[in-house]
Amino acid sequence: MNYDKLDFKLILEEDITMAIAGYIKATKADLLTTFTHKLSLEEKIFGRSVTRKVAYQAITPLLAIKRK
């Protein structure tokens, strides 16, 4: 894409929410975009959505797009 203000990074970490928070802080991001997915039964029982965790912790605006 020929737009220099758009950036994509792939970061592999154990704690996803901490990795996202660190990246936002390091880059001084203006907006965070996430894509939701359908949770498995195990994820529904034992886990929480990463998007939901980030939304409650973030100061940066969050755009969550529902993936079909």
C-alpha positions as CSV (number, residue, x, y, z in Angstrom):
1,M,0.0,0.0,0.0
2,N,1.3,3.4,-0.8
3,Y,0.3,5.2,2.4
4,D,3.1,5.8,4.9
5,K,0.9,6.3,8.0
6,L,-0.4,2.8,7.9
7,D,1.7,0.1,9.5
8,F,1.4,-3.6,10.1
9,K,3.5,-5.6,12.6
10,L,3.5,-9.2,13.5
11,I,4.6,-9.7,17.2
12,L,4.8,-13.1,18.7
13,E,4.5,-13.1,22.5
14,E,3.0,-15.3,25.3
15,D,0.9,-12.5,26.9
16,I,-0.9,-10.9,24.0
17,T,-2.4,-8.0,25.9
18,M,0.9,-6.9,27.3
19,A,2.5,-7.2,23.9
20,I,-0.2,-5.0,22.4
21,A,0.1,-2.4,25.2
22,G,3.9,-2.3,24.8
23,Y,3.6,-1.8,21.1
24,I,1.1,1.0,21.4
25,K,3.3,2.7,24.0
26,A,6.5,2.3,21.9
27,T,5.0,3.5,18.7
28,K,2.6,6.1,20.1
29,A,-0.2,4.6,18.0
30,D,-3.3,6.6,17.2
31,L,-5.7,3.7,16.7
32,L,-5.7,0.0,17.4
33,T,-7.7,-2.3,15.1
34,T,-8.6,-5.8,16.0
35,F,-10.6,-8.6,14.3
36,T,-12.9,-10.7,16.4
37,H,-13.4,-14.4,15.9
38,K,-15.9,-17.0,17.1
39,L,-14.8,-18.4,20.4
40,S,-14.6,-22.1,20.9
41,L,-16.4,-23.7,23.8
42,E,-13.2,-24.0,25.8
43,E,-12.4,-20.3,25.2
44,K,-15.9,-19.3,26.3
45,I,-15.7,-21.3,29.5
46,F,-12.1,-20.7,30.6
47,G,-10.9,-17.6,28.7
48,R,-11.7,-14.1,27.8
49,S,-11.6,-12.4,24.5
50,V,-8.3,-10.6,23.8
51,T,-10.3,-7.7,22.2
52,R,-12.4,-7.4,25.4
53,K,-9.3,-7.4,27.6
54,V,-7.6,-4.7,25.5
55,A,-10.7,-2.6,25.3
56,Y,-10.9,-2.3,29.1
57,Q,-7.2,-1.5,29.5
58,A,-6.5,0.8,26.6
59,I,-6.3,4.5,26.4
60,T,-5.9,4.3,22.7
61,P,-9.1,4.2,20.6
62,L,-10.0,0.6,19.6
63,L,-11.7,-0.4,16.4
64,A,-13.0,-4.0,16.7
65,I,-14.2,-5.5,13.4
66,K,-16.4,-8.6,13.5
67,R,-15.0,-11.3,11.2
68,K,-17.5,-13.6,9.6
